[in-house]
Amino acid sequence: MRNAFNMNILELSEMLNTTIELSLKFIVHYGKFSQYNIGNFRKLYEKPIVEAHQMLKNDFAEQPSYALYSNSFLENSKNFEIDENRKKDPEPGVIQYFEN
């Protein structure tokens, strides 16, 4: 995904003859939430949505692509069994976990 993103940015930069400085930011969080519809839009709400949004406001915004995993996600992911037949190696890249 990251490679495809970078290739698309490069192609757009060349087409537009300008530099486009964008990177991917992944926020991985866990919790129950609800949704409601407003016209053609679906609005998500509850505490985990607010927490994930707060994770976006961090000091790492100037860094290249990264992923942040919440403690809630990490703790709850221990409870899931991995199906070895469906397991795939992730795309190589730097993924860092920062904690206070």
Residue, then its C-alpha position, 0 to 999 in steps of 0.5 A: m500500500r505504501n509503495a502504491f501510494n508513493m508511486n501515485i504521488l510521484e506520478l501526480s508530481e510529474m504530471l503537475n510539475t510540482t512537488i507533493e509532500l504527502s505521507l500515510k498516517f495509520i491510527v490503529h485503535y480498538g473499541k466499540f462505537s456507534q454510527y448514525n446517518i446524516g443525509n448521505f453521510r455516516k457519522l461515527y461517534e463514541k469515546p474510541i472515535v474521539e481517542a483515535h482522533q486525538m492520536l492524530k494530533n501528535d508531534f510526529a506529523e512531520q515524519p514520513s509515513y508511520a503507524l500508531y497502535s493504541n494500547s487498547f488495540l495491543e491489549n485486545s489483539k492478544n485475545f485473537e487467534i491467528d489463522e496460519n493459512r490466512k497469515k500474510d507477511p506485511e509489506p516491508g517498511v518502518i512501523q514504529y510504536f511510540e508510547n509515553 
